[in-house]
Amino acid sequence: MPPPPHQPKNRSRGPAPTGENRRPQRRMASRDAAERAAFFARREAAAVLRRVLRGDATRRAAGSIKSLVYSPTVRNKRATFALVCQTLKYLSILKEVLTSSGILNSKWKKQEELVYVTTYDILFGQGIAVSGSVEQLIMQQKDSLRTTLDKVCARRKVSCAEDLLGNKTAVKPKPRFLRVNTLKITTESVIEELNKIHMVDKDDMIPDMLVLPPGTDLHNHPLVTDGKVFLQGRASCMVAVALSPKPGWKVIDACAAPGNKTVHLAALMNGKGSIIACELNKERAKTLQHTVRRSGANNIQIVNGDFLEVDRNDPSYAEVRAILLDPSCSGSGISTERLDYLLPSHSRDNQDDASTSSRVMKLSAFQKKALSHALSFPSVERVVYSTCSIHQAENEDVVNSVLPLATSLGFELATPFPQWHRRGLPVFQGSEHLLRTDPEDGLEGFFIALFVRKEVGGTSEEPSEDATVEVRTKRVPGRRNGVRAFSSLRLSRMILW
């Protein structure tokens, strides 16, 4: 059922309403507007919730809760975010109550997520909803649902529904980091603009990164919507800076979506040279496209395809000098920021040792293949391998497994950000070159390994940030080994934008 239409204008020629009469009309108009906003927010929340739950069930999430809510397609982001988070928080209770009441029958099963959102909103939120068929259903069953909820509480021997929630991890307040997109604006201009409303500091390690107070909400700020700044974590920004591609280089971002690191690379290269951004998932490739367009970068070529299928000896890749590999991982280092503790799978994962789960082992096997492939490109000089995982199996173990191959190809581990205090776990010789960040540092949990080709004939230009890496590099001539080329025709078919 559509939302209630606006009240038609009163076209009678009677006397104009007095101030006393205007107030009830204004209150009625205000209520109508609020109900319309709530009507659409519930549907936007249901759409996001559907993607979240399906992704969680299949372990192929299209994005985090935050990234899905703050996508361009969601209009009322604040209300939608609150409804999604609260519905997930109460989801197990909602399912039990709705199942006991028999509401989720075949007729309403297709709108299951909207039923969850609306039931939460009526039982625990604003308490009333008058427009929409689902809203009318839940309002008609409101008393019955409350009775069922009381019975559930009594059976569990708790006084209220909130006592059924258990312990839900809360996100500790952290500074708001943002990266200035120097392709569109200068850092000084952003500081001048934001200083009007916030206290702004420059980060002491990442170029063009600013630090604002915790809780600062800039999602709707014109600087963000226009792509002049990106709301990106400090640890995430360390990845592209560790690679330090020079302007004019040819670079591959192997697993590029959502694209924040991709466009950061473009900014570090001053928009010069070229970046091939690979993304296998079609929907995530669309997100990548949006990020690139918002950044204004015109040197990024998006390829909807599997990086592992890219033939390193294809002439299209003969001059690739740097590769950023940030592959699919468990996301254990950012699970709190991603609000993963709200997901149904979170309680299941806690029953086992997540670091040795079959999922992590499968991810680790894929990561080893991807890193080996990245190191095998004939002219590549610098490769960064990064994850947002805290698990050794996805970090040190992956690097250690490819070290023999890397050494045979002339690579060695370099030390990104040597001034950073937290290094790799001491599980093999050379792990002190690796970099870890941790929530204890007030950051996300990230891992970075930097491979640099050792000096072998001919000189290459140095990375632009001397403090970023301790190893100097020289270029290695390209090689061919007769492997069948990834044809230019096939490549052209994969390129979307």
N, C-alpha and C positions, 0 to 999 in steps of 0.2 A: 504494500500500500504506500502511495507517495506521501511525502510530508504534507502537513496542512497548508493549503494555499493562503496567500496573504488575504486579509479581509478586504472586500471591495470598498471602494471609497463611497461615502454617503453623499449621494447627489441631490438630496432633498433641499429645498429652499427654506427650511425651518431656521430658527434662530441659531446663531453660532454658539457652540458649546462654551459654557463658562469655565473658569479655571478649575472649579470644583468637579466639573464633568470631564475635563481633559485628563486629570490624574488617573482615573480608572482606565481610560483608553490607552494612556501611555504604559500603564502597568501591563495591560493586556497585550499590547504590541511587543513589549519587552519579553513577556512570557513566550509569545509566539516565536520570536527570534531565537530565544534560548532553546526552545524545543526543536526548532529546525536545525540549529547548530548541533544539538545532541543527537538528533536523528542521523545526520550525515557522519558525525564522529563515530557513532557505533558501527556504521557500515564500513568506514575506513579502517577501524580497529579490527573488525571481523576479517577483512581482506588480508591485513597484515598477519593476524593470528593464524589464518589458514596456511599462509606460506611458512610461518615459523614452525607450526606443529608438523606440517608435512616434511619440512627440511630436517627437523629433529628426529622424526620417525625413521627416515631413510638415511640419516647422517650425511645428507647432501644439501646443507643449508644454502639458500640463495644469498644469505647475508645475515649479519647480526640483527638483533631486535632493533637496535638504534639505527643501523643503516637502512633497514626496510622502512622504518617510520619516517626517517628524514630524507627519503627519496623524493624526487620532484613531483611524483604523482599524488602524494599525500598533501592535502591542503591544510587541514586543521591539525598540525603536528603536535602541539602541546596536549590537546585533549585526546588525540589518538594514542600518543605515547602513554599517557596515564591509564587509559582504558586497557591497553594491551598488557602493560605490566601488572596492573591489579587483577585482571582476569586470569593471567598466568599464575599469579600468587595464590589465588583462591581456586584454581582449576580443579584440583582433586576433590574439594568440597562441592563445587558446582556439579561435577560429574556424578557424585554420589547422590546428591539431592535430586537432580534431574532424572537419574535412572530410577530412583525409588518412586518418583512421581509419575513415571511413564511418559514424560513429555517428549523425550527423544525417540519418537516412533519414526516409521518410514517417511511420513509426511514431512517432518521437520529435520530429518537427518541431513538432508542436503544443505540446510542452513545451520548446521551444528555450531559453527563458530559464532554466528550472530546470536544464536540462542545463549551461548555461554556469556558473551559480552553483555547482552541485554539483561540476563538473569543477575549477573554481578551488579550492573548499574541499578537495578530495581531493589535487590536485596541489601546491597552494601554501599551503593553509591547515592545517587540523587533521589532514589526511592519512588520515582514516578516517571512514566513515559506514556504518552497518549497517542502517538502517531506511529503507524507501521503495523503490519500484521503480526510480526513476532512480538512487538511491544504489547499489543493487545492480548495476545495469548498469555504472556508472562504476567500481565496485570490481572487477568482473570484467575490465574492460578497462584497469585501472590500469597494469599492466606494459607493455601495448601502447602506451598513451598516453605513458608516460614514454619509451619507445623512439622514438616519433615526435617527441616534443619534443627529444630529443637530436639527432635527425637535422636538425631545423629549426635548432637552434643551430649544428651543424656546417656546414650549408649557408650560414648567415649569418656564419660565422667568429667566433662569440662563445662564451664559456666557459659561460654560464648564461643562463637565461630572462630574468633581470632586466636583462641587457645589451641585450635586444631592445626594452625599453620605450621608449627614447628619453627626451627631456627632457619631463617633465610639470611644469607650473607648480604650485608649492606656494603655499598661502595663507599670507601673512605674518601673524603674530600681531597682532591688533588688540584694543583694549579691548572688553569686552562692554557694549554699550549696552542699556538697557531703559527703557521708558516706563511710568510709573505710571498706571494707569487710575483717574483721580480720580472716576469714577462709582461706584467700589466701595470705595476706600480712600484714605487720605491719603498723601502722599509721606513724611511723617515716620514714619508707621507702618511703611512698607516699609523705610525706612532702619534703623529700630530692629530689625526682624526679620532683615534681611540682614547687619547688622553682627555678628550672632552667629557667622556663618560666613565672611564676606567683608569686605574693605575696600571701602567704598562712598563714592563722591564724587558731588556734584551737578554736572550739566553747567552750564557758565557761560553758555549761550546759549539752550537749549531748556528751557522750563518743564517740570517734573515728569519730567525725564530724568535717569537715574542712570548712573554709569560704574563698571564692575567690572573686575577684572584680566582680561587675555587668557586664553582657555581656560576661563573659568568656564562650567560646564554647569548650566543651570537648567531644562532642558526638562521635567523631572519634578518640579520644585519646586511645592508647593501654590499659591504665589502666581501661578505661571504657569498651571497647570492650572485654577485657579479664575477666571482672567481678571482678576486684580487687577493684574498687570503684563503687558506685552507685550514680547517680545524683538524689538525693532525698531531698525534702524540710525539713527544720528544724522541722516544726510542725508535719509533717508526721512521722519523726523519734521519736518524743516524745511518740508516741502511744506504740510502742514495749517496750521502756524503762520504761514506766509507768507499764506495765504488769510485767516486771522483772522476767521472768521464770528462774529457776535455772538449771544448767547443770544436765542432767539425768531425768528431768521431762518429762511427757507426756503432750503435749499441742495441742489444736485445734485452727486453724485459720479458723473461720467459713465462711467467705466470702473473699477468699484469693486473687483472681486476682486483679491486675497484678502480685503481689507477692513480692513487695519491702518490705513490713512489714513482710512477711513470712520469707524471707531469713535474715532479720534483727534479728528476733527471733532466728533463727539458729545460728547466730553469737554470740548473747548474751548467748546462751547455749553452746558455744564452740563446736558446732557440736555434742554434746552428748544428749542422750535422744531421743525423737521422736516428730515430729510435723505432725499432720493430717491436710492437707490443703484442705478445701472444696470449690468447685466452681461449681455452677449450669450450667452456660453458657459454651457450648462446645468450642466455639472459644476463650473465655477468659481463659478457662482451658489450651488451647495450649499456650497462652501467659504466663500463670503461669509456665507451664513446661519449657519454654525457660528461664525464669528468674531464676528458680531453677537450671537448668543446668549451666547457666552462673555463678552462685554464687559458684558452687562447693559443695554445701551442700548435704550431703548424708543421712541425717536423716529426710527428708521430704517425706511424702507419699501423693500424690495428689489424691483426690477423686472427680470425676465429678458427683456431686449429690447435692441435696438440704439439707442444714444443718438442716432445720426444720424436715426432715424425719429421721434424725439420732436418733435412740432410745437411750436415755441417760442411760438405764439399760442394754444395750448390754455389754457383758463381754469385748468386744474390747475397751470400753470406761470407764471401771471401775476405771482405775488409772489416768484418766485425772485430772490434778491439776490446769491447767490454760487455759482460753479461751480468745482469742482476737476476738471481734465482731466489724467489721468495715463494716456494711451492706450497701446495695444500699441506696443512699441518693440523695438529689437534686443537690449536688455539688455547692451550692450557695457560699460557702466559697472560692472556687478555680475557679469560673467562668471566672475571668479575666485571670488567668494563663492558663486556658484551652482554652482561646480565644472564649468562648461561645458567646461573643458579636458579633461575625461574623456570627452566625447561624441565619437562617430565623426565628426560634422560639423565638429568643431573643426579637425582637420587639413585638411579640404577648404577651409574658410574661409580658412585661413592661406595658401592658394595664390593667393588673389586679394586685392585691396584691399577689405576689408570695408566701409570707409566709403562706397564708391561702388558696392557690389554691387546687383544688381537687387532683392534683398530689401529693403535699406535704402531704395532709391528708392520702392518700393511702400509701405513703411511711412510714409515722409515724405509721400507724396501723401495717404494716409489721415489723417495727423496734421493736415495743413493743412485738410482738410475738417472734421474734428472741432473744431478751434480756431475756425474761421470760424463754425461752428454755435453754439458756446458763446457767442461774442461777440454773436450776433444775438438773444439772449433779451431781450425788451423792457425788463425792470426790473432786469436784472442790474447790479450795481455793481462786483463784483470777480471776476476770472477768473484762476486760476492754471493755467498750462500747465507740466507737468513730465514729465521722462523719466528713466530710469536708463541713458541712452546717453551716450557720449562723442563721437558723430559730429556734425559741424556740420550735416549734411543733416537730422538729426532735431531739431536745436536752434535755432541762430541762423537757419538758412535758413527754417525753418517760421515763426518769429516775424516775420522780415523780410517774408515773402510775404503775411502778413495785416495788416501795419501800415496800408496804405491803407484797408482795410475798418475796422479798429479806430479809426482817426482819424475816419473818416466817421460812426462811431457814437458818438463822443465819448469814446473811451478813450485813455489814454496809458500808457506803461510806467512803473511805479513801481519802487522799489529795495528788494526784500526783504532784510532783514538787512544794512543798510548798513555794519555793522562788519566784515562778512566780506570777506576780502582777494581772493578769486578771483572775477572777474566774467566776462562773456561774451567770446567771441572778438571782436576789433575788426574786424568785417567790414561793419558798417553804423553809421551815426550813431545813438547811443542804446543800443548794445549794452552800455555800461557799467552799465546798469540790470539786466542779466541776471545770474544767479548760477550758478556752476559749483562742484561739489565734485569732488575727484580722489583717487585712491588715495594720491597723494603727501601728502595731508592726513590720512592714516590713516582715510579714509572711503570709502564707495562713490562711484562716479562718477555724480553726479546733475546735472540741469539744471533751473532754475526761472525762469519768466517770470511776472511779475505785471502784469496789466492792471487799471487802475482808471478808472472813469468820472469824467471831469472835472466840476468844479462847474458844474451847470446848474440853477439854481432849486431851492429847497427844500433843507433841511439833513438830512443823515443822521447817524447816530451814528458815532463814530470807532471804528476797530479797537481791540481791548482792549490790544494790545501796542504802545505808542508806538515802541519801538525796532525794531519789525519792518519798518516801511514808512515811507517819507518823504512820500507823497502823501496829502492829505486829500481826502475824497470827499463828494459830496452825491448824493441820489437823483434819478433821472430818471423822470418819469411813464411808465407803460406805454404801448405803442403797438400798433396793430393794422394789418395791411396786407392783410387779406382772404385770407391763405393758409388752405387747408382745415385745420381743427382736427384734432388727434390726438384722436379721440373718447374720451369718458370710458368708454364701453363697452369699447373696445379696450384702454384703459389698465387697466381693472379685470381684464381677462383676462390681462394680462401680469404683474400683481402676484402674486408667489408667497407672500410672507410679510409 
